[in-house]
């Protein structure tokens, strides 16, 4: 055979190079996205100077490859960690709700307005926020209860299927079956 790479060999080499370039581009974009996210969250400060930016990105590329898994886990944990500003945001939202309630009800006293705002906030938390973001944990179903539930569902499905089948049969056939069943049952 011929030792020189043919058209197929060249094509495969080009496809391999193209795949490598695309992979590197995807990795770069992922790094940029992670850096932008960390800057938005406040974990990392943005680089101001273009010269610093170039050296910073080169250093970051080196650092990303050298980061141990534990540092990556710490970064993700910090990124998604709960903030302690919950109490402050609750106070702000209550005061905003109180201001809105005061505009809607000018004849109410400040104590009544505050009470209404607190109740509105509490209802929002109980009926919307907690069920949405902190759903109650469901108890595990016992095996016996599960079997019973599945049997009930199966009975229901069979009953619905039987009803559908009866609707499909012509009336004359249904009447004939009933007469036959009546004769067999009486004898």
C-alpha positions in Angstrom: 0.0 0.0 0.0 0.9 3.6 -0.2 2.6 5.2 2.9 1.6 8.7 2.0 -1.6 10.0 3.6 -4.3 10.4 1.0 -7.2 12.7 0.8 -8.9 10.8 3.6 -5.9 11.2 5.9 -5.7 14.9 5.3 -9.4 15.4 5.8 -9.3 13.4 9.1 -6.4 15.5 10.2 -8.2 18.7 9.4 -11.3 17.5 11.2 -9.2 16.6 14.2 -7.6 20.0 14.3 -11.0 21.7 13.9 -12.4 19.6 16.8 -9.4 20.6 18.9 -9.9 24.3 18.1 -13.7 24.1 18.9 -12.9 22.3 22.2 -10.4 25.0 23.2 -12.9 27.7 22.2 -15.6 26.1 24.4 -13.3 25.9 27.3 -12.3 29.6 26.9 -15.9 30.6 26.8 -16.7 28.6 29.9 -13.8 30.2 31.7 -15.0 33.7 30.7 -18.6 32.9 31.8 -17.3 31.6 35.2 -15.2 34.7 35.6 -18.0 37.0 34.7 -20.3 35.2 37.2 -17.8 35.4 40.0 -17.3 39.1 39.3 -21.1 39.7 39.4 -21.5 37.9 42.6 -18.5 39.8 44.1 -16.2 36.9 44.6 -13.6 38.2 42.2 -12.8 41.8 41.3 -12.8 42.8 37.7 -9.5 43.6 36.1 -9.2 47.3 35.1 -6.1 47.6 32.9 -5.8 45.9 29.5 -2.2 44.8 30.2 -3.3 43.4 33.5 -6.2 41.7 31.7 -3.9 39.9 29.3 -1.5 38.8 32.0 -4.4 38.0 34.3 -6.1 35.8 31.7 -2.9 34.0 31.0 -2.2 33.5 34.7 -5.8 32.5 35.2 -5.5 29.9 32.4 -2.5 28.5 34.2 -4.3 28.6 37.5 -7.4 26.9 36.3 -5.5 24.0 35.1 -3.6 23.7 38.4 -6.6 24.2 40.7 -7.3 21.2 42.9 -10.8 19.8 43.0 -11.3 21.1 46.6 -10.8 24.7 45.4 -13.3 24.3 42.7 -15.8 22.9 45.2 -15.2 25.9 47.5 -15.7 28.2 44.6 -19.1 26.6 43.7 -20.1 26.5 47.3 -19.3 30.2 47.7 -21.2 31.0 44.5 -24.4 29.3 45.7 -24.1 29.9 49.4 -27.0 31.4 51.2 -26.6 35.1 52.2 -27.2 36.5 55.6 -29.1 39.5 54.2 -32.4 37.7 54.5 -33.5 39.6 57.6 -32.6 42.9 56.0 -34.5 42.1 52.8 -37.5 41.0 54.9 -37.5 44.4 56.7 -37.2 46.3 53.4 -40.1 44.4 51.8 -42.3 44.9 54.9 -41.6 48.6 54.8 -42.3 48.7 51.1 -45.6 46.8 51.7 -46.4 49.1 54.6 -45.9 52.2 52.3 -48.2 50.6 49.6 -50.8 49.8 52.2 -50.7 53.3 53.6 -51.3 54.8 50.1 -54.3 52.4 49.6 -55.8 53.0 53.0 -55.2 56.6 54.1 -57.8 56.4 56.9 -55.9 53.6 58.8 -53.6 54.3 61.7 -49.9 53.5 61.4 -50.2 50.6 63.7 -53.0 49.1 61.6 -51.0 49.7 58.4 -48.0 48.0 59.9 -50.1 45.0 61.1 -51.7 44.7 57.6 -48.3 44.8 56.0 -46.9 42.1 58.3 -49.9 39.9 57.7 -49.6 40.4 53.9 -45.9 39.5 54.1 -46.6 36.4 56.3 -49.3 35.2 53.9 -46.9 35.6 51.0 -44.3 33.6 52.8 -46.6 30.8 53.9 -48.7 30.5 50.7 -46.1 31.2 48.0 -42.5 31.4 49.1 -42.2 28.4 51.4 -44.2 25.9 49.2 -42.3 27.0 46.2 -38.7 27.2 47.5 -38.9 25.0 50.6 -41.3 22.2 49.7 -42.3 19.9 52.6 -40.6 16.5 52.6 -43.0 13.8 51.7 -43.0 10.7 53.9 -42.0 7.5 52.3 -44.9 5.3 51.3 -45.0 2.0 53.1 -44.8 -1.1 50.8 -48.3 -2.3 51.8 -49.8 1.1 51.1 -48.0 1.3 47.8 -49.3 -2.1 46.7 -52.9 -1.1 47.7 -52.6 2.2 45.8 -51.3 0.5 42.7 -54.1 -2.1 42.9 -56.7 0.7 43.2 -55.1 2.5 40.2 -55.2 -0.8 38.2 -58.9 -1.4 39.1 -59.7 2.2 38.0 -57.9 1.7 34.7 -59.7 -1.6 34.0 -63.0 0.0 34.8 -62.3 2.9 32.5 -61.2 0.6 29.7 -64.3 -1.5 30.2 -66.5 1.6 29.9 -64.7 2.6 26.7 -65.2 -0.9 25.2 -69.0 -0.8 26.1 -69.3 2.5 24.3 -67.7 1.0 21.2 -70.1 -2.0 20.9 -73.3 -1.5 18.9 -76.4 -1.4 21.0 -77.8 -4.6 19.5 -74.8 -6.6 20.5 -74.9 -5.3 24.0 -78.6 -6.2 24.3 -77.9 -9.7 23.0 -75.1 -10.2 25.5 -77.4 -9.1 28.3 -80.2 -11.5 27.2 -77.6 -14.4 27.0 -76.2 -13.6 30.4 -79.7 -13.4 31.9 -80.6 -16.9 30.4 -77.4 -18.5 31.6 -77.7 -16.9 35.1 -81.3 -18.1 35.5 -80.7 -21.7 34.5 
